[in-house]
């Protein structure tokens, strides 16, 4: 996923499914300058990570 799409998903009113290595995650914040995204695992909010936007996949 590109960083622009991550920003769109973060700002969206509806829930858009996103995965990281097969895990369902929520986007918490986006650092466009560094193309990094802070996410947490949906079932475990304490499992937060900062990852490159390219590692995220939108689930259709």
N, C-alpha and C positions, 0 to 999 in steps of 0.2 A: 504494500500500500504506500502511496506517496503521502508526504506530510500534509499537503493541502486536503486530501481526502480525510485524513485523521482529524483535522480541524473541523471539517464539515460534520463528521460523525459526532464529535464532542458537542457541537452547537445544535445538533438536531433535536427536535421535540420528541420524535419517536425513537424507540429503541432500535438500534442497528447492531446486528450480531457481528462480533469481531472475535477472531481467534488468534492465539499465539501458540505455535507448535501443537495445535489440536486442543488447547485449553480455551474455554470461553472466558473472555476478559472484558472489563470495562475500561474505557479511556478516561483517565483522570485529568491529564493536562498534556499540552503539546508545546515543545520547544522548537519552533520552526527554524530558528537560526542554526540549530545543531541537528535538525531532522530526527530528534529523539522524542519519544512518547512515554509518559508515565501511565502504567496500567496496573490493575489489580485483578486477580483471579476472581471470577464472579462468585464462586462458592466460598471464597476465603478472602475478605477484604484486607486482612493484614498481610497477605502475600502480594506486596506491591513491588514493581520492577520498573526500571527505566530501560527501554529498548529502542533500537533503531526502528523508525516507522516502516521500513521495508520488510521487517520480520512479521508485521501484522497482516492478517488476511480478513477481508470482509466475507462473511458467510451469506450466501444467497439462498 
